[in-house]
Amino acid sequence: MAEAKQNLFDYNEDSIKSLDWREHIRLRPGMYIGKLGDGSSADDGIYVLLKEVLDNCIDEHMMGYGKQVEITVEGKTVTVRDYGRGIPLGKVVDVVSKINTGAKYDSKAFQKSVGLNGVGTKAVNALSNYFKVTAVRDGKQKTAEFERGILIKEHKEAKSDESNGTLVTFIPDEGVFRNFHFQQEYIDNLIWNYCYLNAGLIISFNGKKYVSKNGLLDLLQRKTNPDELRYPIIHLKGEDIELAITHNNDYGEEIFSFVNGQYTTQGGTHQQAFREAFVKVVRDFYKKDYDFADIRQSIVAAVAVRVVEPVFESQTKTKLGSQYIEEGGTSMKNFVFEFLSKELDNYLHKNPATADALKKRIEQSERERKELAGIKKLANERAKKANLHNRKLRDCRIHLNDEPPGKGKEDFHARQLDSTIFITEGDSASGSITKARDVETQAVFSLRGKPLNCFGLTKKVVYENEEFNLLQHALNIEEGIEGLRYNNIVVATDADVDGMHIRLLLLTFFLQFFPDLVKNGHVYILETPLFRVRNKQETIYCYDEVEKQAAAKKLGSKPEITRFKGLGEISPDEFVKFISSDMRKQPVMVMPETHLQQLLEYYMGKNTQERQEFIIDNLRVEIDLAEGESK
């Protein structure tokens, strides 16, 4: 036994392994593309693969080459064509298959590029079942084909009548990205962001053209309802910086931040610099020491900067870490403040109506905050006591905003993106999930009964209602979503009428008081199987009637069929399958053209004739479909 233990911990030359670039990417994909996922989240790896290819196209455009990019997604196959200079033909294979190979180490050629590490397309290549690249330059072309990063065919140089540029086709590896599918809405948002940051660039996606003439002004116009804005959007542009700012009537603050054309979903130094600078400039303009929360309450803004050789906190480039605009240059904080103190101050002086509307919005927030102060204090005390004595929250160990350890930062960042809280109702359901969960990244919050319908109520209800108050504290969103502890908020309720009602009430709570949680893609609905079909050899879990019938046909000779009435009926051993890497969850999306208050009024307001007619008409459709299936 002692000898076996000694062998287990031997550390010698044989313990040291060297992996080639492809093996390392496939062994540790999270280091390169963040979370894997099935495509139900905007930050899932399949979209990062697309983004890595598109980043190269955008860099070419920024250098002045190519005004158009064409994207097609057919099933699981992605094709991207740009009209830049094209990869130098003699380096086509090296650029997509040799790590730390690329043009972006030459800062003169790509001073303000996004991809600086020579990793992007190599990761796409290594994590694809099939990868093909064709470069066209000055009447010649070169093509290479790969499978999971291994070169399978290198074509000879040939003549070409095509325009200069690069064509990439890839199919993500289904062994890495299980049961994946592309959500058009996520690709749609990704493309729009590229267009907003590169006015005049034309991107075609499956035949639809995307183009922006006014940059971040267009972004905010698409993301807001003009009827709900407190003043017209302020649009400011300078060298290496662009801003768009307005306020509406929603709770919280919604800030879209970008660096060198990259959407930094987790913000970073540039976003924090904007938040601090905006507060200081507003205080100076009105000559009043407003509370920072009152100034930023209900703000909707976009900030884009260009930085020489940006430093990101992970390879997925979702959070900027650069402290300076360029090495030895102005600090990010001073750069943003100097721009705002001049341009925003000038704008407010020239537009007194806007200045007055902004002041009224701030003072309204101030009144609301003071009215809530006493209630919040009591509610926070209740929350602290409740957290000591109840078991509503079964927490996990890794959270979205935890400081990464000294080593293994990339792996830790990927685990942060997996951080999830399940919101469920009842002891049996929460008990099953708690026993089945991954304690590293999955937490469980248990509701007691049905939540309150909070539509039309003020934020006072969040503090007076124990369930909402404790949920808010569990998520750590009282001061805004920047402190959010979990990347994924998954509503897990029974698939019956009561479960649907609880789901609707929770979504109303988020959309009413924390809409940026939904808009930023953090909220999901858990899908769990309705049926278990099994015989002595095999068990199949089915999520709808069609899957059940197919499973029964496959297993034959009258298999046992169980209908799950609630989550509590699914054993922890079974639940593991439904909340692990194969978890099915539907994202809750709010389209840019959706007016939230109108939406909530329709579904959660008074029982109008219009809603009654909608329910009756759709009930008829369901009955007709059911009758058709039975025939």
C-alpha positions as CSV (number, residue, x, y, z in Angstrom):
1,M,0.0,0.0,0.0
2,A,2.8,2.4,0.9
3,E,4.6,1.5,-2.4
4,A,1.4,2.2,-4.4
5,K,1.0,5.5,-2.7
6,Q,4.6,6.4,-3.4
7,N,4.2,5.6,-7.1
8,L,1.0,7.7,-7.2
9,F,3.0,10.8,-6.2
10,D,6.2,10.2,-8.0
11,Y,7.5,13.4,-9.6
12,N,10.2,12.8,-12.2
13,E,11.0,13.4,-15.9
14,D,8.1,11.1,-17.0
15,S,5.7,13.5,-15.1
16,I,6.5,16.4,-17.5
17,K,4.3,16.5,-20.6
18,S,4.5,18.8,-23.7
19,L,1.4,19.4,-25.7
20,D,1.3,20.8,-29.2
21,W,-0.9,23.9,-29.9
22,R,-3.9,21.8,-31.0
23,E,-3.8,19.4,-28.1
24,H,-3.6,22.2,-25.6
25,I,-6.5,24.1,-27.1
26,R,-8.7,21.0,-27.2
27,L,-7.7,19.9,-23.6
28,R,-8.3,23.4,-22.1
29,P,-10.8,25.1,-24.5
30,G,-12.1,27.3,-21.7
31,M,-8.8,29.2,-21.6
32,Y,-9.3,30.2,-25.2
33,I,-13.1,30.6,-25.7
34,G,-14.6,30.8,-22.2
35,K,-17.6,28.6,-21.6
36,L,-18.6,25.9,-24.1
37,G,-22.4,25.7,-23.9
38,D,-24.9,24.7,-26.5
39,G,-25.6,28.1,-28.0
40,S,-28.4,29.1,-25.6
41,S,-26.1,31.9,-24.1
42,A,-24.7,34.8,-26.0
43,D,-21.2,34.1,-24.5
44,D,-21.2,30.4,-25.5
45,G,-18.1,29.2,-27.3
46,I,-19.7,28.8,-30.7
47,Y,-20.3,32.6,-30.9
48,V,-16.7,33.2,-29.7
49,L,-15.5,31.1,-32.7
50,L,-17.6,33.2,-35.1
51,K,-16.3,36.4,-33.4
52,E,-12.7,35.4,-33.6
53,V,-13.0,35.0,-37.4
54,L,-15.0,38.2,-37.7
55,D,-12.4,40.2,-35.6
56,N,-9.9,39.6,-38.4
57,C,-12.3,40.9,-41.0
58,I,-13.0,44.0,-38.9
59,D,-9.3,44.6,-38.3
60,E,-8.8,44.6,-42.1
61,H,-11.7,47.1,-42.5
62,M,-10.2,49.3,-39.8
63,M,-6.9,49.4,-41.7
64,G,-8.8,50.7,-44.7
65,Y,-9.3,47.4,-46.7
66,G,-12.7,46.0,-47.4
67,K,-16.0,47.6,-46.8
68,Q,-18.1,44.5,-46.8
69,V,-18.2,41.2,-44.9
70,E,-20.5,38.2,-45.9
71,I,-21.7,35.7,-43.3
72,T,-23.8,32.6,-43.9
73,V,-24.9,30.1,-41.2
74,E,-26.6,27.0,-42.6
75,G,-27.4,24.5,-39.9
76,K,-24.1,24.0,-38.1
77,T,-21.8,25.3,-40.9
78,V,-20.5,28.9,-40.8
79,T,-18.9,30.7,-43.7
80,V,-17.3,34.2,-43.4
81,R,-15.9,36.1,-46.4
82,D,-14.1,39.5,-46.2
83,Y,-12.7,41.7,-48.9
84,G,-9.5,42.8,-47.2
85,R,-6.0,42.2,-48.4
86,G,-6.2,38.4,-47.9
87,I,-3.6,36.3,-45.9
88,P,-0.2,36.3,-47.7
89,L,-0.4,33.0,-49.7
90,G,2.8,31.5,-48.4
91,K,1.6,31.8,-44.8
92,V,-2.0,30.6,-45.1
93,V,-1.4,27.3,-43.2
94,D,0.9,28.9,-40.6
95,V,-1.6,31.7,-39.7
96,V,-4.4,29.2,-38.8
97,S,-2.3,26.4,-37.3
98,K,0.9,27.8,-35.7
99,I,0.4,29.4,-32.3
100,N,1.8,32.8,-31.8
101,T,1.9,33.4,-35.6
102,G,0.3,36.4,-37.1
103,A,0.7,40.0,-38.3
104,K,-0.7,41.7,-35.2
105,Y,2.6,41.5,-33.3
106,D,3.7,44.3,-35.6
107,S,2.0,47.2,-33.8
108,K,2.6,49.5,-36.7
109,A,0.4,47.4,-38.9
110,F,-2.3,46.7,-36.3
111,Q,-1.9,49.3,-33.6
112,K,-5.5,49.3,-32.4
113,S,-6.4,45.8,-33.2
114,V,-8.6,43.4,-31.1
115,G,-6.7,40.2,-31.6
116,L,-3.1,40.6,-30.5
117,N,-2.2,37.1,-29.2
118,G,-2.0,35.1,-32.5
119,V,-4.6,32.7,-31.1
120,G,-8.0,33.4,-32.6
121,T,-8.3,31.4,-35.8
122,K,-6.1,28.7,-34.3
123,A,-8.7,28.1,-31.6
124,V,-11.4,28.0,-34.2
125,N,-9.4,25.5,-36.3
126,A,-8.6,23.2,-33.3
127,L,-12.2,23.2,-32.1
128,S,-13.9,22.6,-35.4
129,N,-14.8,19.2,-37.0
130,Y,-13.9,20.9,-40.3
131,F,-12.1,24.1,-41.0
132,K,-11.3,25.5,-44.5
133,V,-9.4,28.7,-45.3
134,T,-8.9,30.4,-48.7
135,A,-6.9,33.5,-49.2
136,V,-7.1,35.5,-52.4
137,R,-4.4,38.0,-53.4
138,D,-3.8,39.7,-56.7
139,G,-5.3,37.1,-59.0
140,K,-4.0,34.0,-57.0
141,Q,-5.5,31.9,-54.3
142,K,-4.4,29.4,-51.7
143,T,-6.6,26.9,-49.8
144,A,-6.0,24.6,-46.8
145,E,-8.4,22.2,-45.1
146,F,-8.3,20.8,-41.6
147,E,-10.1,18.5,-39.3
148,R,-9.9,19.3,-35.5
149,G,-6.7,21.3,-36.3
150,I,-5.0,18.6,-38.3
151,L,-4.1,19.6,-41.9
152,I,-5.8,17.1,-44.2
153,K,-5.3,18.9,-47.6
154,E,-3.1,21.8,-48.7
155,H,-4.0,23.0,-52.1
156,K,-1.5,24.4,-54.5
157,E,-1.6,28.0,-55.4
158,A,-4.0,28.7,-58.3
159,K,-5.3,31.5,-60.4
160,S,-8.4,33.3,-59.3
161,D,-10.9,35.8,-60.7
162,E,-12.2,36.6,-57.2
163,S,-11.6,39.9,-55.3
164,N,-8.9,40.0,-52.7
165,G,-9.8,38.8,-49.3
166,T,-10.2,35.7,-47.0
167,L,-12.9,33.0,-46.9
168,V,-13.2,30.8,-43.8
169,T,-15.7,27.9,-43.4
170,F,-15.9,25.9,-40.1
171,I,-18.2,23.5,-38.4
172,P,-17.8,23.5,-34.6
173,D,-16.8,20.1,-33.1
174,E,-19.9,18.4,-31.7
175,G,-17.7,16.5,-29.3
176,V,-16.8,19.8,-27.7
177,F,-20.0,21.7,-28.1
178,R,-22.7,19.2,-27.4
179,N,-26.2,19.5,-29.0
180,F,-25.3,23.0,-30.1
181,H,-27.4,25.3,-32.2
182,F,-27.0,28.9,-33.4
183,Q,-29.5,31.5,-32.1
184,Q,-30.1,34.0,-34.8
185,E,-30.8,36.8,-32.3
186,Y,-27.3,36.5,-30.8
187,I,-25.6,36.6,-34.1
188,D,-27.9,39.5,-35.0
189,N,-26.7,41.5,-32.0
190,L,-23.0,40.6,-32.6
191,I,-23.2,41.9,-36.2
192,W,-25.1,45.1,-35.2
193,N,-22.3,45.9,-32.6
194,Y,-19.7,45.6,-35.3
195,C,-21.7,47.9,-37.5
196,Y,-22.2,50.5,-34.8
197,L,-18.5,50.7,-34.2
198,N,-17.6,50.8,-37.8
199,A,-20.0,53.3,-39.5
200,G,-20.3,52.5,-43.2
201,L,-19.2,48.9,-42.9
202,I,-21.7,46.6,-44.6
203,I,-22.2,43.1,-43.2
204,S,-24.5,40.6,-44.9
205,F,-25.9,37.7,-42.8
206,N,-27.8,35.0,-44.7
207,G,-28.8,37.7,-47.3
208,K,-29.8,40.4,-44.8
209,K,-27.7,43.6,-44.9
210,Y,-26.6,45.4,-41.7
211,V,-25.1,48.9,-41.8
212,S,-24.9,51.9,-39.5
213,K,-24.5,55.5,-40.5
214,N,-24.4,57.2,-37.0
215,G,-22.5,54.7,-34.9
216,L,-23.4,54.6,-31.2
217,L,-26.3,56.9,-31.7
218,D,-27.9,54.2,-33.8
219,L,-27.1,51.6,-31.1
220,L,-29.0,53.6,-28.4
221,Q,-31.9,54.4,-30.8
222,R,-32.2,50.6,-31.4
223,K,-31.9,49.7,-27.7
224,T,-34.4,52.3,-26.4
225,N,-38.0,53.3,-26.8
226,P,-38.1,57.0,-27.8
227,D,-41.4,57.5,-25.9
228,E,-39.7,56.6,-22.7
229,L,-36.6,58.8,-23.0
230,R,-36.3,61.8,-20.7
231,Y,-34.2,63.8,-23.2
232,P,-32.8,63.2,-26.7
233,I,-29.7,61.0,-27.0
234,I,-26.5,62.9,-26.5
235,H,-23.9,61.8,-29.1
236,L,-20.3,62.8,-28.7
237,K,-17.3,61.8,-30.8
238,G,-13.6,62.5,-30.5
239,E,-10.2,60.9,-31.4
240,D,-10.3,57.3,-30.2
241,I,-13.5,57.8,-28.2
242,E,-17.2,57.9,-28.9
243,L,-20.1,58.2,-26.4
244,A,-23.9,58.1,-26.5
245,I,-25.9,58.9,-23.4
246,T,-29.6,59.3,-22.3
247,H,-31.9,58.5,-19.4
248,N,-35.2,56.7,-19.3
249,N,-37.7,55.5,-16.6
250,D,-36.3,52.0,-16.1
251,Y,-34.5,51.0,-12.9
252,G,-30.8,50.4,-12.9
253,E,-28.2,51.5,-15.4
254,E,-27.4,50.0,-18.8
255,I,-24.0,50.6,-20.3
256,F,-22.7,49.1,-23.5
257,S,-18.9,49.3,-23.6
258,F,-16.4,48.6,-26.4
259,V,-12.7,48.5,-27.0
260,N,-11.2,48.5,-30.5
261,G,-14.5,47.1,-31.8
262,Q,-14.8,44.4,-29.2
263,Y,-18.0,44.3,-27.0
264,T,-16.7,44.1,-23.5
265,T,-19.7,42.4,-21.8
266,Q,-18.1,42.6,-18.4
267,G,-16.9,46.2,-18.7
268,G,-13.5,47.0,-17.5
269,T,-11.3,50.1,-16.9
270,H,-12.9,52.1,-19.7
271,Q,-16.5,51.5,-18.5
272,Q,-15.5,52.4,-14.9
273,A,-13.8,55.5,-16.1
274,F,-16.9,56.6,-17.9
275,R,-19.1,56.0,-14.9
276,E,-16.8,58.0,-12.6
277,A,-16.2,60.8,-15.1
278,F,-19.9,61.2,-15.9
279,V,-20.7,61.7,-12.2
280,K,-18.0,64.3,-11.8
281,V,-18.9,66.3,-14.9
282,V,-22.6,66.4,-13.9
283,R,-21.7,67.5,-10.4
284,D,-19.5,70.2,-11.7
285,F,-22.0,71.4,-14.3
286,Y,-24.9,71.8,-11.8
287,K,-22.5,72.8,-9.0
288,K,-24.2,70.3,-6.7
289,D,-22.9,67.2,-5.0
290,Y,-25.5,64.8,-6.2
291,D,-25.3,61.2,-5.0
292,F,-23.6,59.0,-7.7
293,A,-26.5,56.6,-7.6
294,D,-29.0,59.3,-8.4
295,I,-27.0,60.6,-11.3
296,R,-26.6,57.1,-12.9
297,Q,-30.1,55.8,-12.0
298,S,-31.9,54.9,-15.3
299,I,-28.9,55.9,-17.5
300,V,-28.6,54.1,-20.9
301,A,-25.2,54.7,-22.4
302,A,-22.6,53.4,-24.8
303,V,-18.9,54.0,-24.7
304,A,-16.3,53.0,-27.2
305,V,-12.5,53.6,-27.0
306,R,-9.5,52.7,-29.1
307,V,-6.4,51.6,-27.2
308,V,-2.9,50.7,-28.4
309,E,-2.3,47.0,-27.6
310,P,-5.2,46.5,-25.2
311,V,-4.8,44.2,-22.2
312,F,-7.8,42.0,-21.5
313,E,-8.4,40.0,-18.4
314,S,-9.0,36.8,-20.5
315,Q,-8.5,35.5,-24.0
316,T,-12.2,36.0,-24.6
317,K,-11.7,39.7,-24.2
318,T,-14.9,40.5,-22.3
319,K,-13.2,42.7,-19.7
320,L,-10.6,45.4,-20.3
321,G,-7.7,45.7,-17.9
322,S,-5.7,48.4,-19.6
323,Q,-4.9,51.4,-17.3
324,Y,-3.6,53.6,-20.1
325,I,-4.6,54.5,-23.7
326,E,-1.1,53.6,-24.8
327,E,2.1,52.7,-23.0
328,G,3.5,55.8,-21.4
329,G,0.4,57.8,-22.4
330,T,-2.6,59.2,-20.6
331,S,-4.4,57.1,-18.1
332,M,-7.8,55.7,-19.1
333,K,-9.4,57.6,-16.2
334,N,-8.0,61.0,-17.2
335,F,-8.6,60.4,-21.0
336,V,-12.3,59.8,-20.5
337,F,-12.7,62.6,-18.0
338,E,-10.9,65.2,-20.1
339,F,-13.1,64.3,-23.1
340,L,-16.3,64.4,-21.1
341,S,-15.5,67.5,-19.1
342,K,-15.1,69.4,-22.3
343,E,-17.6,67.9,-24.7
344,L,-20.5,67.0,-22.3
345,D,-20.2,70.4,-20.5
346,N,-20.3,72.2,-23.9
347,Y,-23.3,70.1,-25.0
348,L,-25.3,70.9,-21.8
349,H,-24.6,74.6,-22.0
350,K,-25.7,74.7,-25.7
351,N,-28.8,72.5,-25.0
352,P,-30.5,74.0,-21.9
353,A,-33.7,71.9,-22.4
354,T,-31.7,68.7,-22.2
355,A,-29.8,70.0,-19.2
356,D,-33.0,70.8,-17.4
357,A,-34.5,67.3,-18.2
358,L,-31.4,65.6,-16.9
359,K,-31.5,67.6,-13.7
360,K,-35.2,66.6,-13.2
361,R,-34.4,62.9,-13.8
362,I,-31.6,63.1,-11.2
363,E,-33.8,64.9,-8.6
364,Q,-36.6,62.4,-9.1
365,S,-34.1,59.6,-8.4
366,E,-32.9,61.5,-5.3
367,R,-36.5,61.8,-4.0
368,E,-37.2,58.1,-4.6
369,R,-33.9,57.1,-2.9
370,K,-34.6,59.1,0.2
371,E,-38.2,57.7,0.4
372,L,-36.7,54.2,0.3
373,A,-33.9,54.8,2.8
374,G,-35.7,53.8,5.9
375,I,-37.4,50.8,4.3
376,K,-34.1,49.6,2.8
377,K,-32.3,49.8,6.2
378,L,-34.9,47.6,7.9
379,A,-35.0,45.2,4.9
380,N,-31.2,44.8,4.9
381,E,-31.3,44.0,8.6
382,R,-34.0,41.4,7.9
383,A,-31.9,40.0,5.0
384,K,-28.8,39.6,7.2
385,K,-30.8,37.8,9.9
386,A,-32.6,35.6,7.3
387,N,-29.3,34.6,5.8
388,L,-28.0,33.5,9.2
389,H,-31.0,31.3,10.0
390,N,-32.6,30.1,6.9
391,R,-31.7,27.8,4.1
392,K,-33.2,29.7,1.1
393,L,-29.8,30.0,-0.6
394,R,-27.5,27.0,-1.1
395,D,-24.5,28.9,-2.4
396,C,-21.7,27.7,-4.7
397,R,-18.0,28.4,-4.4
398,I,-17.2,30.3,-7.6
399,H,-19.0,33.5,-8.5
400,L,-19.0,35.9,-11.5
401,N,-17.1,38.7,-9.8
402,D,-14.7,36.8,-7.6
403,E,-11.0,37.7,-7.8
404,P,-9.2,35.1,-9.9
405,P,-6.4,33.2,-8.2
406,G,-2.8,33.9,-9.0
407,K,-2.5,30.8,-11.2
408,G,-4.9,29.4,-13.7
409,K,-6.7,32.7,-14.3
410,E,-8.0,31.6,-17.8
411,D,-9.6,28.3,-16.4
412,F,-11.1,30.2,-13.5
413,H,-12.6,32.8,-15.8
414,A,-14.3,30.0,-17.8
415,R,-15.7,28.6,-14.5
416,Q,-17.0,32.1,-13.6
417,L,-19.0,32.2,-16.8
418,D,-20.5,28.8,-15.8
419,S,-21.7,30.3,-12.4
420,T,-25.4,29.6,-12.1
421,I,-28.2,30.1,-9.6
422,F,-31.4,28.0,-10.0
423,I,-34.5,29.7,-8.7
424,T,-37.1,27.1,-7.7
425,E,-40.2,26.7,-5.7
426,G,-40.8,24.2,-2.9
427,D,-38.6,21.9,-0.8
428,S,-38.8,18.8,-3.0
429,A,-37.7,20.5,-6.2
430,S,-35.0,22.6,-4.5
431,G,-33.8,19.4,-2.6
432,S,-33.4,17.4,-5.8
433,I,-31.5,20.2,-7.6
434,T,-29.3,20.8,-4.5
435,K,-28.3,17.2,-4.3
436,A,-27.6,17.0,-8.0
437,R,-25.8,20.3,-8.6
438,D,-22.1,21.1,-9.1
439,V,-21.2,22.8,-5.8
440,E,-18.4,24.7,-7.4
441,T,-20.5,26.7,-9.8
442,Q,-24.2,26.0,-9.1
443,A,-26.3,27.6,-6.4
444,V,-30.0,27.1,-5.5
445,F,-32.5,29.7,-4.2
446,S,-35.8,28.3,-2.9
447,L,-39.0,30.4,-3.1
448,R,-41.8,29.9,-0.7
449,G,-45.1,29.9,-2.6
450,K,-46.0,32.2,-5.5
451,P,-44.2,35.6,-5.7
452,L,-46.2,38.8,-5.7
453,N,-47.3,40.3,-9.1
454,C,-45.2,43.4,-8.9
455,F,-46.3,45.0,-12.2
456,G,-47.0,48.7,-11.7
457,L,-45.5,48.8,-8.2
458,T,-42.5,50.8,-7.1
459,K,-39.2,49.5,-5.9
460,K,-40.5,49.9,-2.4
461,V,-42.1,46.4,-2.8
462,V,-38.7,44.8,-3.4
463,Y,-37.7,45.7,0.2
464,E,-41.0,45.1,1.8
465,N,-41.5,41.7,0.2
466,E,-39.3,39.2,2.0
467,E,-38.9,36.8,-1.0
468,F,-37.9,39.6,-3.4
469,N,-35.6,41.2,-0.9
470,L,-33.7,38.0,-0.2
471,L,-33.5,37.2,-3.9
472,Q,-32.1,40.6,-4.6
473,H,-29.5,40.1,-1.9
474,A,-28.6,36.6,-3.1
475,L,-27.9,38.0,-6.6
476,N,-26.1,41.0,-5.1
477,I,-27.9,43.5,-7.4
478,E,-29.2,46.0,-4.9
479,E,-26.6,48.6,-6.2
480,G,-26.8,47.5,-9.9
481,I,-25.8,44.4,-11.9
482,E,-22.1,45.1,-11.8
483,G,-21.9,43.2,-8.6
484,L,-24.0,40.2,-10.0
485,R,-22.7,37.0,-8.4
486,Y,-23.9,34.5,-11.0
487,N,-23.6,34.7,-14.8
488,N,-26.7,32.6,-15.3
489,I,-30.0,33.0,-13.5
490,V,-32.1,29.9,-14.3
491,V,-35.8,29.8,-13.4
492,A,-36.6,26.2,-12.6
493,T,-40.3,25.6,-12.1
494,D,-42.7,22.7,-12.7
495,A,-44.1,22.4,-16.2
496,D,-47.7,22.8,-15.0
497,V,-50.1,25.8,-14.7
498,D,-48.8,26.8,-11.3
499,G,-45.2,26.5,-12.4
500,M,-45.8,28.6,-15.5
501,H,-47.5,31.2,-13.3
502,I,-44.5,31.4,-10.9
503,R,-42.2,31.7,-13.9
504,L,-44.3,34.6,-15.2
505,L,-44.3,36.4,-11.9
506,L,-40.5,36.0,-11.6
507,L,-39.9,37.4,-15.1
508,T,-42.2,40.3,-14.2
509,F,-40.0,41.0,-11.2
510,F,-36.8,41.0,-13.3
511,L,-38.3,43.1,-16.2
512,Q,-39.9,45.6,-13.8
513,F,-37.0,46.3,-11.5
514,F,-33.8,44.8,-13.1
515,P,-34.4,44.8,-16.9
516,D,-30.7,44.9,-17.6
517,L,-30.4,41.4,-16.2
518,V,-32.6,40.2,-19.1
519,K,-31.2,42.6,-21.7
520,N,-27.7,41.4,-21.0
521,G,-28.6,37.8,-21.4
522,H,-28.4,36.5,-17.8
523,V,-31.9,35.0,-17.4
524,Y,-33.0,31.6,-18.6
525,I,-35.8,29.1,-18.3
526,L,-34.7,25.5,-17.4
527,E,-36.1,22.8,-19.5
528,T,-36.6,19.5,-17.8
529,P,-38.0,16.3,-19.3
530,L,-41.8,15.6,-19.2
531,F,-41.4,11.9,-19.8
532,R,-39.1,9.0,-19.0
533,V,-39.4,6.1,-21.5
534,R,-37.4,2.9,-20.6
535,N,-37.1,-0.8,-21.0
536,K,-34.5,-3.1,-19.3
537,Q,-31.8,-2.0,-21.6
538,E,-32.2,1.7,-22.1
539,T,-33.7,4.9,-20.6
540,I,-34.7,7.9,-22.8
541,Y,-35.8,11.2,-21.3
542,C,-38.2,13.2,-23.5
543,Y,-39.0,16.9,-23.4
544,D,-42.3,16.8,-25.4
545,E,-44.9,14.5,-26.9
546,V,-43.1,14.1,-30.2
547,E,-39.9,12.9,-28.4
548,K,-41.9,10.6,-26.3
549,Q,-43.5,8.9,-29.3
550,A,-40.2,8.6,-31.1
551,A,-38.6,7.0,-28.0
552,A,-41.5,4.6,-27.5
553,K,-41.1,3.5,-31.1
554,K,-37.4,3.1,-30.8
555,L,-37.6,0.9,-27.6
556,G,-40.6,-1.1,-28.9
557,S,-42.7,-3.8,-27.1
558,K,-44.5,-1.5,-24.7
559,P,-41.8,0.3,-22.7
560,E,-42.5,1.8,-19.3
561,I,-43.5,5.5,-19.7
562,T,-43.5,7.8,-16.7
563,R,-44.9,11.4,-16.8
564,F,-43.1,13.7,-14.4
565,K,-45.7,16.0,-12.8
566,G,-43.1,18.1,-11.0
567,L,-39.3,18.6,-10.5
568,G,-39.6,17.0,-7.1
569,E,-40.5,13.7,-8.8
570,I,-37.1,13.6,-10.6
571,S,-34.5,11.9,-8.4
572,P,-31.1,13.7,-7.8
573,D,-29.3,10.9,-9.7
574,E,-31.5,11.7,-12.7
575,F,-31.4,15.5,-12.2
576,V,-27.6,15.5,-12.7
577,K,-28.2,14.7,-16.4
578,F,-30.4,17.8,-16.8
579,I,-28.3,20.5,-15.1
580,S,-24.8,19.4,-16.2
581,S,-23.1,20.0,-19.5
582,D,-26.1,18.8,-21.4
583,M,-28.5,21.2,-19.6
584,R,-31.3,22.6,-21.8
585,K,-32.2,26.1,-21.0
586,Q,-34.1,28.7,-23.0
587,P,-32.8,32.3,-22.9
588,V,-35.2,35.0,-22.0
589,M,-34.8,37.6,-24.7
590,V,-36.1,41.2,-25.1
591,M,-35.9,42.4,-28.6
592,P,-34.6,46.0,-29.1
593,E,-37.9,47.0,-30.5
594,T,-39.9,45.7,-27.5
595,H,-41.4,48.3,-25.2
596,L,-41.1,46.7,-21.8
597,Q,-43.9,48.7,-20.1
598,Q,-46.4,47.9,-22.9
599,L,-45.4,44.2,-22.8
600,L,-45.9,44.0,-19.0
601,E,-49.1,46.0,-19.2
602,Y,-50.5,43.5,-21.7
603,Y,-49.6,40.3,-19.8
604,M,-49.7,41.4,-16.2
605,G,-52.0,44.4,-16.1
606,K,-55.7,44.5,-15.9
607,N,-57.7,41.7,-17.6
608,T,-58.4,43.6,-20.9
609,Q,-60.7,42.4,-23.7
610,E,-57.6,42.3,-26.0
611,R,-55.8,39.8,-23.8
612,Q,-59.0,37.7,-23.4
613,E,-59.3,37.5,-27.2
614,F,-55.6,36.5,-27.5
615,I,-56.0,33.7,-25.0
616,I,-59.2,32.4,-26.6
617,D,-57.8,32.5,-30.1
618,N,-54.6,30.7,-29.1
619,L,-56.5,28.1,-27.1
620,R,-58.5,27.3,-30.2
621,V,-55.2,26.8,-32.1
622,E,-53.9,24.4,-29.4
623,I,-57.2,22.4,-29.5
624,D,-57.1,22.2,-33.3
625,L,-53.5,21.0,-33.2
626,A,-54.2,18.4,-30.5
627,E,-57.2,17.1,-32.5
628,G,-55.0,16.9,-35.6
629,E,-52.4,14.8,-33.8
630,S,-55.0,12.4,-32.3
631,K,-56.4,11.8,-35.8
